[in-house]
Amino acid sequence: MVTMKIDKKSKAWAENPDRLIANEKTRRQPNGPPAESKLPPGLYIIATPIGNIRDMTLRGLDILATADVVVCEDKRVTGKLLKAYDIRVNKLLAYHDHNAEAVRPALLRRLAAGQAVALASDAGTPLVSD
């Protein structure tokens, strides 16, 4: 016999899965605000959809919306994703092979200063499958 311990959040979802359906007004928040209104400092790797924009995770959207800076390969591509979910970011920076040497020191300074930095690729997981 296998026994599983179910935490309160999982049990609540099992009893009422409809509460996780995205609110039509924001399209990214399930019946309320993001879990964190201020992210703890650090680097957040954000996987983005390959193909279907609706494959984006709710947590990824929350991180994009609340990070101090969003770093991406191409601001035009990430801008489309942000616009689709009505997310306005604090700062959007391009970071790619052609500017990495110049931009990297500034990103490291931001991290050292305690900022939350979100790194997103155009499609897939940055540095893994992008």
N, CA, C and O atoms as a Tinker XYZ file with bonds, in Angstrom:
   520  protein
     1  N      0.842000   -1.171000    0.000000    73     2
     2  CA     0.000000    0.000000    0.000000    64     1     3
     3  C      0.891000    1.239000    0.000000    63     2     4     5
     4  O      1.851000    1.326000    0.766000    81     3
     5  N      0.565000    2.188000   -0.861000    73     3     6
     6  CA     1.304000    3.443000   -0.954000    64     5     7
     7  C      0.492000    4.536000   -0.275000    63     6     8     9
     8  O     -0.696000    4.706000   -0.548000    81     7
     9  N      1.146000    5.269000    0.609000    73     7    10
    10  CA     0.484000    6.374000    1.290000    64     9    11
    11  C      1.116000    7.672000    0.832000    63    10    12    13
    12  O      2.340000    7.806000    0.815000    81    11
    13  N      0.286000    8.618000    0.464000    73    11    14
    14  CA     0.786000    9.920000    0.023000    64    13    15
    15  C      0.299000   10.984000    0.984000    63    14    16    17
    16  O     -0.864000   10.999000    1.388000    81    15
    17  N      1.208000   11.870000    1.343000    73    15    18
    18  CA     0.824000   13.007000    2.169000    64    17    19
    19  C      0.486000   14.159000    1.228000    63    18    20    21
    20  O      1.301000   14.525000    0.381000    81    19
    21  N     -0.691000   14.723000    1.368000    73    19    22
    22  CA    -1.130000   15.811000    0.497000    64    21    23
    23  C     -1.125000   17.101000    1.298000    63    22    24    25
    24  O     -1.760000   17.199000    2.349000    81    23
    25  N     -0.399000   18.091000    0.787000    73    23    26
    26  CA    -0.356000   19.371000    1.495000    64    25    27
    27  C     -1.675000   20.117000    1.327000    63    26    28    29
    28  O     -2.515000   19.736000    0.512000    81    27
    29  N     -1.846000   21.181000    2.107000    73    27    30
    30  CA    -3.114000   21.928000    2.111000    64    29    31
    31  C     -3.443000   22.527000    0.752000    63    30    32    33
    32  O     -4.602000   22.517000    0.337000    81    31
    33  N     -2.425000   23.056000    0.045000    73    31    34
    34  CA    -2.685000   23.671000   -1.255000    64    33    35
    35  C     -3.165000   22.638000   -2.268000    63    34    36    37
    36  O     -4.106000   22.887000   -3.021000    81    35
    37  N     -2.510000   21.473000   -2.282000    73    35    38
    38  CA    -2.914000   20.423000   -3.221000    64    37    39
    39  C     -4.316000   19.923000   -2.908000    63    38    40    41
    40  O     -5.112000   19.670000   -3.813000    81    39
    41  N     -4.612000   19.782000   -1.617000    73    39    42
    42  CA    -5.940000   19.327000   -1.221000    64    41    43
    43  C     -6.999000   20.351000   -1.622000    63    42    44    45
    44  O     -8.067000   19.987000   -2.113000    81    43
    45  N     -6.699000   21.635000   -1.412000    73    43    46
    46  CA    -7.645000   22.692000   -1.784000    64    45    47
    47  C     -7.897000   22.681000   -3.285000    63    46    48    49
    48  O     -9.031000   22.864000   -3.727000    81    47
    49  N     -6.843000   22.468000   -4.070000    73    47    50
    50  CA    -7.015000   22.422000   -5.519000    64    49    51
    51  C     -7.854000   21.217000   -5.921000    63    50    52    53
    52  O     -8.737000   21.325000   -6.772000    81    51
    53  N     -7.578000   20.070000   -5.309000    73    51    54
    54  CA    -8.324000   18.859000   -5.645000    64    53    55
    55  C     -9.812000   19.029000   -5.351000    63    54    56    57
    56  O    -10.661000   18.489000   -6.061000    81    55
    57  N    -10.116000   19.783000   -4.298000    73    55    58
    58  CA   -11.512000   20.004000   -3.934000    64    57    59
    59  C    -12.184000   21.062000   -4.808000    63    58    60    61
    60  O    -13.406000   21.051000   -4.961000    81    59
    61  N    -11.391000   21.982000   -5.386000    73    59    62
    62  CA   -11.962000   23.072000   -6.186000    64    61    63
    63  C    -10.995000   23.472000   -7.304000    63    62    64    65
    64  O    -10.400000   24.547000   -7.229000    81    63
    65  N    -10.819000   22.636000   -8.346000    73    63    66
    66  CA    -9.855000   22.944000   -9.405000    64    65    67
    67  C    -10.210000   24.180000  -10.219000    63    66    68    69
    68  O     -9.329000   24.763000  -10.852000    81    67
    69  N    -11.475000   24.596000  -10.223000    73    67    70
    70  CA   -11.874000   25.774000  -10.996000    64    69    71
    71  C    -11.226000   27.054000  -10.494000    63    70    72    73
    72  O    -11.138000   28.024000  -11.247000    81    71
    73  N    -10.773000   27.088000   -9.256000    73    71    74
    74  CA   -10.180000   28.315000   -8.736000    64    73    75
    75  C     -8.843000   28.630000   -9.404000    63    74    76    77
    76  O     -8.322000   29.733000   -9.243000    81    75
    77  N     -8.283000   27.685000  -10.145000    73    75    78
    78  CA    -7.028000   27.933000  -10.846000    64    77    79
    79  C     -7.230000   28.420000  -12.268000    63    78    80    81
    80  O     -6.254000   28.678000  -12.972000    81    79
    81  N     -8.467000   28.552000  -12.705000    73    79    82
    82  CA    -8.719000   29.073000  -14.045000    64    81    83
    83  C     -8.393000   30.554000  -14.047000    63    82    84    85
    84  O     -8.850000   31.299000  -13.180000    81    83
    85  N     -7.607000   30.975000  -15.014000    73    83    86
    86  CA    -7.143000   32.362000  -15.054000    64    85    87
    87  C     -8.302000   33.344000  -15.130000    63    86    88    89
    88  O     -9.279000   33.131000  -15.847000    81    87
    89  N     -8.169000   34.398000  -14.391000    73    87    90
    90  CA    -9.133000   35.488000  -14.386000    64    89    91
    91  C     -9.137000   36.133000  -15.770000    63    90    92    93
    92  O     -8.071000   36.463000  -16.289000    81    91
    93  N    -10.288000   36.317000  -16.369000    73    91    94
    94  CA   -10.367000   36.897000  -17.716000    64    93    95
    95  C     -9.829000   38.322000  -17.775000    63    94    96    97
    96  O     -9.308000   38.742000  -18.808000    81    95
    97  N     -9.948000   39.067000  -16.681000    73    95    98
    98  CA    -9.498000   40.454000  -16.690000    64    97    99
    99  C     -7.982000   40.545000  -16.840000    63    98   100   101
   100  O     -7.483000   41.354000  -17.622000    81    99
   101  N     -7.254000   39.725000  -16.101000    73    99   102
   102  CA    -5.791000   39.809000  -16.148000    64   101   103
   103  C     -5.168000   38.716000  -16.997000    63   102   104   105
   104  O     -4.052000   38.879000  -17.490000    81   103
   105  N     -5.857000   37.623000  -17.172000    73   103   106
   106  CA    -5.389000   36.465000  -17.932000    64   105   107
   107  C     -4.127000   35.838000  -17.359000    63   106   108   109
   108  O     -3.559000   34.943000  -17.986000    81   107
   109  N     -3.671000   36.272000  -16.199000    73   107   110
   110  CA    -2.466000   35.667000  -15.653000    64   109   111
   111  C     -2.563000   35.379000  -14.174000    63   110   112   113
   112  O     -1.708000   34.679000  -13.632000    81   111
   113  N     -3.563000   35.887000  -13.510000    73   111   114
   114  CA    -3.663000   35.705000  -12.074000    64   113   115
   115  C     -4.866000   34.831000  -11.736000    63   114   116   117
   116  O     -5.994000   35.185000  -12.078000    81   115
   117  N     -4.651000   33.691000  -11.068000    73   115   118
   118  CA    -5.767000   32.834000  -10.705000    64   117   119
   119  C     -6.476000   33.372000   -9.471000    63   118   120   121
   120  O     -6.043000   33.140000   -8.342000    81   119
   121  N     -7.568000   34.090000   -9.697000    73   119   122
   122  CA    -8.396000   34.600000   -8.606000    64   121   123
   123  C     -7.615000   35.344000   -7.532000    63   122   124   125
   124  O     -7.797000   35.084000   -6.343000    81   123
   125  N     -6.771000   36.240000   -7.928000    73   123   126
   126  CA    -6.058000   37.049000   -6.944000    64   125   127
   127  C     -4.709000   37.495000   -7.434000    63   126   128   129
   128  O     -4.317000   37.196000   -8.562000    81   127
   129  N     -3.995000   38.211000   -6.590000    73   127   130
   130  CA    -2.696000   38.746000   -6.975000    64   129   131
   131  C     -1.637000   37.655000   -7.036000    63   130   132   133
   132  O     -1.862000   36.549000   -6.545000    81   131
   133  N     -0.489000   37.950000   -7.632000    73   131   134
   134  CA     0.609000   36.988000   -7.651000    64   133   135
   135  C      1.000000   36.600000   -6.227000    63   134   136   137
   136  O      0.731000   37.333000   -5.275000    81   135
   137  N      1.633000   35.445000   -6.095000    73   135   138
   138  CA     2.030000   34.961000   -4.781000    64   137   139
   139  C      2.985000   35.934000   -4.091000    63   138   140   141
   140  O      2.921000   36.098000   -2.873000    81   139
   141  N      3.838000   36.558000   -4.827000    73   139   142
   142  CA     4.809000   37.499000   -4.270000    64   141   143
   143  C      4.593000   38.857000   -4.908000    63   142   144   145
   144  O      4.543000   38.957000   -6.134000    81   143
   145  N      4.466000   39.890000   -4.117000    73   143   146
   146  CA     4.378000   41.222000   -4.702000    64   145   147
   147  C      5.777000   41.791000   -4.897000    63   146   148   149
   148  O      5.977000   42.665000   -5.741000    81   147
   149  N      6.748000   41.306000   -4.124000    73   147   150
   150  CA     8.149000   41.703000   -4.285000    64   149   151
   151  C      8.980000   40.428000   -4.264000    63   150   152   153
   152  O      8.971000   39.686000   -3.282000    81   151
   153  N      9.695000   40.181000   -5.352000    73   151   154
   154  CA    10.514000   38.972000   -5.436000    64   153   155
   155  C     11.750000   39.093000   -4.558000    63   154   156   157
   156  O     12.324000   40.176000   -4.440000    81   155
   157  N     12.163000   38.001000   -3.945000    73   155   158
   158  CA    13.456000   38.007000   -3.265000    64   157   159
   159  C     14.562000   38.214000   -4.302000    63   158   160   161
   160  O     14.374000   37.877000   -5.471000    81   159
   161  N     15.698000   38.756000   -3.900000    73   159   162
   162  CA    16.781000   38.981000   -4.852000    64   161   163
   163  C     17.280000   37.673000   -5.453000    63   162   164   165
   164  O     17.221000   36.621000   -4.816000    81   163
   165  N     17.770000   37.751000   -6.682000    73   163   166
   166  CA    18.342000   36.581000   -7.326000    64   165   167
   167  C     18.071000   36.554000   -8.814000    63   166   168   169
   168  O     17.411000   37.434000   -9.366000    81   167
   169  N     18.599000   35.520000   -9.450000    73   167   170
   170  CA    18.422000   35.314000  -10.882000    64   169   171
   171  C     17.317000   34.286000  -11.089000    63   170   172   173
   172  O     17.379000   33.185000  -10.542000    81   171
   173  N     16.315000   34.640000  -11.869000    73   171   174
   174  CA    15.183000   33.771000  -12.162000    64   173   175
   175  C     15.234000   33.389000  -13.636000    63   174   176   177
   176  O     15.175000   34.256000  -14.507000    81   175
   177  N     15.344000   32.097000  -13.914000    73   175   178
   178  CA    15.379000   31.587000  -15.284000    64   177   179
   179  C     13.935000   31.291000  -15.696000    63   178   180   181
   180  O     13.263000   30.464000  -15.080000    81   179
   181  N     13.468000   31.974000  -16.741000    73   179   182
   182  CA    12.074000   31.856000  -17.159000    64   181   183
   183  C     11.989000   31.113000  -18.490000    63   182   184   185
   184  O     12.477000   31.592000  -19.514000    81   183
   185  N     11.364000   29.942000  -18.461000    73   183   186
   186  CA    11.107000   29.209000  -19.702000    64   185   187
   187  C      9.913000   29.859000  -20.397000    63   186   188   189
   188  O      8.903000   30.157000  -19.761000    81   187
   189  N     10.036000   30.071000  -21.680000    73   187   190
   190  CA     8.962000   30.695000  -22.454000    64   189   191
   191  C      8.421000   29.696000  -23.473000    63   190   192   193
   192  O      9.114000   28.744000  -23.832000    81   191
   193  N      7.199000   29.900000  -23.938000    73   191   194
   194  CA     6.568000   28.937000  -24.841000    64   193   195
   195  C      7.310000   28.761000  -26.169000    63   194   196   197
   196  O      7.855000   29.708000  -26.737000    81   195
   197  N      7.307000   27.524000  -26.631000    73   195   198
   198  CA     7.811000   27.215000  -27.965000    64   197   199
   199  C      6.569000   26.954000  -28.815000    63   198   200   201
   200  O      6.004000   25.861000  -28.778000    81   199
   201  N      6.158000   27.941000  -29.563000    73   199   202
   202  CA     4.990000   27.764000  -30.428000    64   201   203
   203  C      3.728000   28.418000  -29.917000    63   202   204   205
   204  O      3.302000   29.435000  -30.465000    81   203
   205  N      3.117000   27.870000  -28.886000    73   203   206
   206  CA     1.832000   28.367000  -28.404000    64   205   207
   207  C      2.028000   29.276000  -27.199000    63   206   208   209
   208  O      2.481000   28.824000  -26.147000    81   207
   209  N      1.695000   30.537000  -27.343000    73   207   210
   210  CA     1.912000   31.530000  -26.286000    64   209   211
   211  C      1.146000   31.202000  -25.004000    63   210   212   213
   212  O      1.514000   31.673000  -23.928000    81   211
   213  N      0.083000   30.399000  -25.110000    73   211   214
   214  CA    -0.704000   30.042000  -23.928000    64   213   215
   215  C     -0.042000   28.956000  -23.086000    63   214   216   217
   216  O     -0.589000   28.555000  -22.059000    81   215
   217  N      1.124000   28.475000  -23.503000    73   215   218
   218  CA     1.856000   27.486000  -22.716000    64   217   219
   219  C      2.700000   28.119000  -21.614000    63   218   220   221
   220  O      3.392000   27.405000  -20.889000    81   219
   221  N      2.657000   29.417000  -21.476000    73   219   222
   222  CA     3.415000   30.130000  -20.447000    64   221   223
   223  C      2.859000   29.787000  -19.065000    63   222   224   225
   224  O      1.643000   29.705000  -18.889000    81   223
   225  N      3.744000   29.586000  -18.085000    73   223   226
   226  CA     3.280000   29.256000  -16.737000    64   225   227
   227  C      2.845000   30.511000  -15.984000    63   226   228   229
   228  O      3.338000   31.609000  -16.242000    81   227
   229  N      1.925000   30.331000  -15.061000    73   227   230
   230  CA     1.464000   31.453000  -14.243000    64   229   231
   231  C      2.601000   32.005000  -13.387000    63   230   232   233
   232  O      2.735000   33.219000  -13.235000    81   231
   233  N      3.412000   31.119000  -12.834000    73   231   234
   234  CA     4.528000   31.593000  -12.006000    64   233   235
   235  C      5.528000   32.374000  -12.845000    63   234   236   237
   236  O      6.053000   33.391000  -12.392000    81   235
   237  N      5.799000   31.914000  -14.059000    73   235   238
   238  CA     6.691000   32.653000  -14.947000    64   237   239
   239  C      6.160000   34.043000  -15.235000    63   238   240   241
   240  O      6.923000   35.009000  -15.270000    81   239
   241  N      4.856000   34.150000  -15.442000    73   239   242
   242  CA     4.240000   35.456000  -15.684000    64   241   243
   243  C      4.355000   36.354000  -14.460000    63   242   244   245
   244  O      4.635000   37.547000  -14.581000    81   243
   245  N      4.138000   35.775000  -13.280000    73   243   246
   246  CA     4.276000   36.562000  -12.050000    64   245   247
   247  C      5.698000   37.086000  -11.882000    63   246   248   249
   248  O      5.900000   38.233000  -11.484000    81   247
   249  N      6.676000   36.248000  -12.184000    73   247   250
   250  CA     8.078000   36.673000  -12.054000    64   249   251
   251  C      8.389000   37.775000  -13.056000    63   250   252   253
   252  O      9.030000   38.766000  -12.704000    81   251
   253  N      7.947000   37.619000  -14.293000    73   251   254
   254  CA     8.172000   38.672000  -15.288000    64   253   255
   255  C      7.551000   39.990000  -14.841000    63   254   256   257
   256  O      8.126000   41.057000  -15.053000    81   255
   257  N      6.380000   39.913000  -14.226000    73   255   258
   258  CA     5.666000   41.125000  -13.821000    64   257   259
   259  C      6.282000   41.812000  -12.609000    63   258   260   261
   260  O      6.105000   43.017000  -12.432000    81   259
   261  N      7.000000   41.070000  -11.772000    73   259   262
   262  CA     7.485000   41.650000  -10.523000    64   261   263
   263  C      8.997000   41.774000  -10.418000    63   262   264   265
   264  O      9.498000   42.344000   -9.448000    81   263
   265  N      9.734000   41.255000  -11.391000    73   263   266
   266  CA    11.198000   41.365000  -11.348000    64   265   267
   267  C     11.633000   42.819000  -11.490000    63   266   268   269
   268  O     10.943000   43.629000  -12.108000    81   267
   269  N     12.773000   43.134000  -10.916000    73   267   270
   270  CA    13.330000   44.482000  -11.055000    64   269   271
   271  C     13.765000   44.743000  -12.489000    63   270   272   273
   272  O     13.660000   45.866000  -12.983000    81   271
   273  N     14.253000   43.701000  -13.153000    73   271   274
   274  CA    14.679000   43.821000  -14.547000    64   273   275
   275  C     14.415000   42.493000  -15.255000    63   274   276   277
   276  O     14.621000   41.424000  -14.680000    81   275
   277  N     13.960000   42.569000  -16.502000    73   275   278
   278  CA    13.772000   41.385000  -17.341000    64   277   279
   279  C     14.823000   41.451000  -18.437000    63   278   280   281
   280  O     14.916000   42.434000  -19.172000    81   279
   281  N     15.610000   40.390000  -18.532000    73   279   282
   282  CA    16.679000   40.298000  -19.518000    64   281   283
   283  C     16.254000   39.268000  -20.553000    63   282   284   285
   284  O     15.793000   38.182000  -20.201000    81   283
   285  N     16.408000   39.609000  -21.836000    73   283   286
   286  CA    15.922000   38.722000  -22.892000    64   285   287
   287  C     16.838000   38.791000  -24.109000    63   286   288   289
   288  O     17.665000   39.695000  -24.226000    81   287
   289  N     16.681000   37.829000  -25.012000    73   287   290
   290  CA    17.474000   37.810000  -26.245000    64   289   291
   291  C     17.082000   38.953000  -27.171000    63   290   292   293
   292  O     17.937000   39.677000  -27.682000    81   291
   293  N     15.789000   39.105000  -27.377000    73   291   294
   294  CA    15.283000   40.110000  -28.316000    64   293   295
   295  C     14.092000   40.811000  -27.673000    63   294   296   297
   296  O     13.073000   40.180000  -27.393000    81   295
   297  N     14.219000   42.101000  -27.441000    73   295   298
   298  CA    13.160000   42.856000  -26.771000    64   297   299
   299  C     11.855000   42.851000  -27.564000    63   298   300   301
   300  O     10.777000   42.957000  -26.979000    81   299
   301  N     11.939000   42.731000  -28.879000    73   299   302
   302  CA    10.715000   42.697000  -29.690000    64   301   303
   303  C      9.928000   41.422000  -29.434000    63   302   304   305
   304  O      8.705000   41.458000  -29.299000    81   303
   305  N     10.630000   40.293000  -29.367000    73   303   306
   306  CA     9.964000   39.003000  -29.154000    64   305   307
   307  C      9.378000   38.937000  -27.744000    63   306   308   309
   308  O      8.212000   38.588000  -27.564000    81   307
   309  N     10.192000   39.272000  -26.752000    73   307   310
   310  CA     9.707000   39.248000  -25.369000    64   309   311
   311  C      8.622000   40.297000  -25.165000    63   310   312   313
   312  O      7.689000   40.087000  -24.390000    81   311
   313  N      8.742000   41.414000  -25.853000    73   311   314
   314  CA     7.719000   42.453000  -25.777000    64   313   315
   315  C      6.354000   41.949000  -26.216000    63   314   316   317
   316  O      5.336000   42.332000  -25.639000    81   315
   317  N      6.324000   41.089000  -27.238000    73   315   318
   318  CA     5.052000   40.511000  -27.700000    64   317   319
   319  C      4.439000   39.619000  -26.617000    63   318   320   321
   320  O      3.230000   39.644000  -26.387000    81   319
   321  N      5.288000   38.836000  -25.959000    73   319   322
   322  CA     4.814000   37.975000  -24.874000    64   321   323
   323  C      4.254000   38.827000  -23.733000    63   322   324   325
   324  O      3.169000   38.555000  -23.220000    81   323
   325  N      4.993000   39.843000  -23.349000    73   323   326
   326  CA     4.551000   40.721000  -22.262000    64   325   327
   327  C      3.243000   41.421000  -22.619000    63   326   328   329
   328  O      2.350000   41.551000  -21.781000    81   327
   329  N      3.138000   41.867000  -23.856000    73   327   330
   330  CA     1.921000   42.555000  -24.300000    64   329   331
   331  C      0.722000   41.604000  -24.301000    63   330   332   333
   332  O     -0.384000   41.991000  -23.924000    81   331
   333  N      0.946000   40.364000  -24.724000    73   331   334
   334  CA    -0.146000   39.384000  -24.770000    64   333   335
   335  C     -0.752000   39.149000  -23.393000    63   334   336   337
   336  O     -1.943000   38.863000  -23.276000    81   335
   337  N      0.067000   39.269000  -22.352000    73   335   338
   338  CA    -0.410000   39.058000  -20.987000    64   337   339
   339  C     -0.566000   40.365000  -20.210000    63   338   340   341
   340  O     -0.740000   40.351000  -18.992000    81   339
   341  N     -0.502000   41.480000  -20.913000    73   339   342
   342  CA    -0.692000   42.799000  -20.303000    64   341   343
   343  C      0.244000   43.016000  -19.115000    63   342   344   345
   344  O     -0.175000   43.452000  -18.043000    81   343
   345  N      1.520000   42.700000  -19.333000    73   343   346
   346  CA     2.535000   42.874000  -18.292000    64   345   347
   347  C      3.398000   44.068000  -18.645000    63   346   348   349
   348  O      3.930000   44.172000  -19.750000    81   347
   349  N      3.523000   44.964000  -17.685000    73   347   350
   350  CA     4.422000   46.113000  -17.839000    64   349   351
   351  C      5.606000   45.882000  -16.919000    63   350   352   353
   352  O      5.442000   45.770000  -15.704000    81   351
   353  N      6.793000   45.811000  -17.492000    73   351   354
   354  CA     7.979000   45.515000  -16.691000    64   353   355
   355  C      8.672000   46.802000  -16.261000    63   354   356   357
   356  O      8.530000   47.853000  -16.887000    81   355
   357  N      9.427000   46.683000  -15.169000    73   355   358
   358  CA    10.195000   47.822000  -14.677000    64   357   359
   359  C     11.290000   48.204000  -15.666000    63   358   360   361
   360  O     11.470000   49.380000  -15.982000    81   359
   361  N     12.025000   47.192000  -16.156000    73   359   362
   362  CA    13.144000   47.425000  -17.073000    64   361   363
   363  C     13.288000   46.193000  -17.953000    63   362   364   365
   364  O     13.278000   45.069000  -17.452000    81   363
   365  N     13.422000   46.395000  -19.265000    73   363   366
   366  CA    13.609000   45.309000  -20.223000    64   365   367
   367  C     14.934000   45.533000  -20.934000    63   366   368   369
   368  O     15.124000   46.549000  -21.603000    81   367
   369  N     15.853000   44.576000  -20.787000    73   367   370
   370  CA    17.181000   44.694000  -21.386000    64   369   371
   371  C     17.449000   43.542000  -22.343000    63   370   372   373
   372  O     17.089000   42.398000  -22.064000    81   371
   373  N     18.077000   43.843000  -23.461000    73   371   374
   374  CA    18.509000   42.799000  -24.395000    64   373   375
   375  C     19.848000   42.238000  -23.921000    63   374   376   377
   376  O     20.737000   42.984000  -23.510000    81   375
   377  N     19.975000   40.917000  -23.985000    73   375   378
   378  CA    21.222000   40.239000  -23.612000    64   377   379
   379  C     21.393000   39.066000  -24.571000    63   378   380   381
   380  O     20.634000   38.098000  -24.516000    81   379
   381  N     22.390000   39.156000  -25.448000    73   379   382
   382  CA    22.602000   38.122000  -26.460000    64   381   383
   383  C     24.091000   38.051000  -26.786000    63   382   384   385
   384  O     24.892000   38.787000  -26.210000    81   383
   385  N     24.459000   37.167000  -27.708000    73   383   386
   386  CA    25.867000   36.948000  -28.050000    64   385   387
   387  C     26.594000   38.222000  -28.462000    63   386   388   389
   388  O     27.789000   38.362000  -28.204000    81   387
   389  N     25.897000   39.137000  -29.090000    73   387   390
   390  CA    26.548000   40.334000  -29.626000    64   389   391
   391  C     26.792000   41.424000  -28.587000    63   390   392   393
   392  O     27.626000   42.302000  -28.809000    81   391
   393  N     26.078000   41.388000  -27.446000    73   391   394
   394  CA    26.287000   42.432000  -26.442000    64   393   395
   395  C     26.620000   41.880000  -25.053000    63   394   396   397
   396  O     26.714000   42.642000  -24.091000    81   395
   397  N     26.794000   40.579000  -24.946000    73   395   398
   398  CA    26.989000   39.942000  -23.641000    64   397   399
   399  C     28.168000   40.522000  -22.866000    63   398   400   401
   400  O     28.054000   40.770000  -21.665000    81   399
   401  N     29.282000   40.737000  -23.527000    73   399   402
   402  CA    30.467000   41.265000  -22.834000    64   401   403
   403  C     30.200000   42.633000  -22.223000    63   402   404   405
   404  O     30.698000   42.941000  -21.140000    81   403
   405  N     29.423000   43.448000  -22.908000    73   403   406
   406  CA    29.137000   44.802000  -22.418000    64   405   407
   407  C     28.039000   44.811000  -21.351000    63   406   408   409
   408  O     28.099000   45.610000  -20.417000    81   407
   409  N     27.045000   43.939000  -21.476000    73   407   410
   410  CA    25.886000   43.959000  -20.584000    64   409   411
   411  C     26.110000   43.146000  -19.304000    63   410   412   413
   412  O     25.579000   43.495000  -18.250000    81   411
   413  N     26.889000   42.070000  -19.392000    73   411   414
   414  CA    27.074000   41.167000  -18.252000    64   413   415
   415  C     27.525000   41.875000  -16.970000    63   414   416   417
   416  O     26.960000   41.595000  -15.912000    81   415
   417  N     28.511000   42.775000  -17.011000    73   415   418
   418  CA    28.919000   43.438000  -15.760000    64   417   419
   419  C     27.779000   44.209000  -15.087000    63   418   420   421
   420  O     27.672000   44.207000  -13.860000    81   419
   421  N     26.944000   44.856000  -15.864000    73   419   422
   422  CA    25.813000   45.600000  -15.294000    64   421   423
   423  C     24.806000   44.646000  -14.646000    63   422   424   425
   424  O     24.240000   44.957000  -13.597000    81   423
   425  N     24.584000   43.494000  -15.264000    73   423   426
   426  CA    23.666000   42.511000  -14.683000    64   425   427
   427  C     24.220000   41.955000  -13.378000    63   426   428   429
   428  O     23.480000   41.773000  -12.410000    81   427
   429  N     25.515000   41.687000  -13.353000    73   427   430
   430  CA    26.138000   41.190000  -12.124000    64   429   431
   431  C     26.064000   42.234000  -11.013000    63   430   432   433
   432  O     25.879000   41.884000   -9.847000    81   431
   433  N     26.206000   43.504000  -11.363000    73   431   434
   434  CA    26.065000   44.572000  -10.360000    64   433   435
   435  C     24.641000   44.611000   -9.812000    63   434   436   437
   436  O     24.439000   44.795000   -8.612000    81   435
   437  N     23.666000   44.439000  -10.680000    73   435   438
   438  CA    22.268000   44.428000  -10.231000    64   437   439
   439  C     22.031000   43.275000   -9.253000    63   438   440   441
   440  O     21.389000   43.453000   -8.218000    81   439
   441  N     22.551000   42.099000   -9.588000    73   439   442
   442  CA    22.399000   40.947000   -8.700000    64   441   443
   443  C     23.105000   41.187000   -7.369000    63   442   444   445
   444  O     22.563000   40.871000   -6.310000    81   443
   445  N     24.307000   41.743000   -7.420000    73   443   446
   446  CA    25.057000   42.037000   -6.197000    64   445   447
   447  C     24.343000   43.078000   -5.336000    63   446   448   449
   448  O     24.480000   43.081000   -4.112000    81   447
   449  N     23.587000   43.955000   -5.977000    73   447   450
   450  CA    22.846000   44.998000   -5.255000    64   449   451
   451  C     21.526000   44.474000   -4.677000    63   450   452   453
   452  O     20.792000   45.223000   -4.032000    81   451
   453  N     21.228000   43.200000   -4.905000    73   451   454
   454  CA    20.023000   42.613000   -4.329000    64   453   455
   455  C     18.775000   42.730000   -5.174000    63   454   456   457
   456  O     17.663000   42.668000   -4.651000    81   455
   457  N     18.944000   42.897000   -6.471000    73   455   458
   458  CA    17.776000   42.985000   -7.344000    64   457   459
   459  C     17.331000   41.596000   -7.810000    63   458   460   461
   460  O     18.108000   40.640000   -7.802000    81   459
   461  N     16.075000   41.511000   -8.210000    73   459   462
   462  CA    15.520000   40.302000   -8.821000    64   461   463
   463  C     15.635000   40.463000  -10.333000    63   462   464   465
   464  O     15.053000   41.376000  -10.917000    81   463
   465  N     16.398000   39.559000  -10.963000    73   463   466
   466  CA    16.647000   39.618000  -12.403000    64   465   467
   467  C     16.015000   38.386000  -13.051000    63   466   468   469
   468  O     16.347000   37.255000  -12.694000    81   467
   469  N     15.111000   38.603000  -13.997000    73   467   470
   470  CA    14.470000   37.506000  -14.728000    64   469   471
   471  C     15.154000   37.366000  -16.084000    63   470   472   473
   472  O     15.278000   38.347000  -16.818000    81   471
   473  N     15.596000   36.163000  -16.421000    73   471   474
   474  CA    16.250000   35.879000  -17.701000    64   473   475
   475  C     15.327000   34.999000  -18.535000    63   474   476   477
   476  O     15.004000   33.878000  -18.142000    81   475
   477  N     14.907000   35.512000  -19.686000    73   475   478
   478  CA    13.988000   34.780000  -20.563000    64   477   479
   479  C     14.593000   34.665000  -21.958000    63   478   480   481
   480  O     15.235000   35.598000  -22.443000    81   479
   481  N     14.385000   33.518000  -22.601000    73   479   482
   482  CA    14.821000   33.370000  -23.987000    64   481   483
   483  C     13.644000   33.709000  -24.900000    63   482   484   485
   484  O     12.537000   33.973000  -24.430000    81   483
   485  N     13.894000   33.700000  -26.195000    73   483   486
   486  CA    12.805000   33.948000  -27.146000    64   485   487
   487  C     11.802000   32.795000  -27.142000    63   486   488   489
   488  O     10.602000   33.013000  -27.308000    81   487
   489  N     12.294000   31.575000  -26.955000    73   487   490
   490  CA    11.440000   30.391000  -26.892000    64   489   491
   491  C     12.232000   29.267000  -26.239000    63   490   492   493
   492  O     13.354000   28.974000  -26.649000    81   491
   493  N     11.659000   28.649000  -25.240000    73   491   494
   494  CA    12.338000   27.574000  -24.541000    64   493   495
   495  C     12.929000   28.045000  -23.226000    63   494   496   497
   496  O     12.536000   29.077000  -22.682000    81   495
   497  N     13.890000   27.262000  -22.720000    73   495   498
   498  CA    14.547000   27.582000  -21.457000    64   497   499
   499  C     15.918000   28.172000  -21.739000    63   498   500   501
   500  O     16.717000   27.557000  -22.446000    81   499
   501  N     16.210000   29.360000  -21.198000    73   499   502
   502  CA    17.499000   30.000000  -21.470000    64   501   503
   503  C     18.678000   29.087000  -21.142000    63   502   504   505
   504  O     18.732000   28.483000  -20.071000    81   503
   505  N     19.608000   28.997000  -22.070000    73   503   506
   506  CA    20.853000   28.246000  -21.936000    64   505   507
   507  C     20.668000   26.735000  -21.852000    63   506   508   509
   508  O     21.648000   26.008000  -21.692000    81   507
   509  N     19.436000   26.250000  -21.954000    73   507   510
   510  CA    19.184000   24.815000  -21.909000    64   509   511
   511  C     18.594000   24.357000  -23.233000    63   510   512   513
   512  O     19.173000   23.520000  -23.926000    81   511
   513  N     17.452000   24.903000  -23.577000    73   511   514
   514  CA    16.748000   24.537000  -24.801000    64   513   515
   515  C     16.123000   25.791000  -25.375000    63   514   516   517
   516  O     14.919000   26.013000  -25.245000    81   515
   517  N     16.956000   26.619000  -26.019000    73   515   518
   518  CA    16.423000   27.870000  -26.573000    64   517   519
   519  C     16.853000   28.069000  -28.000000    63   518   520
   520  O     16.493000   29.071000  -28.619000    81   519
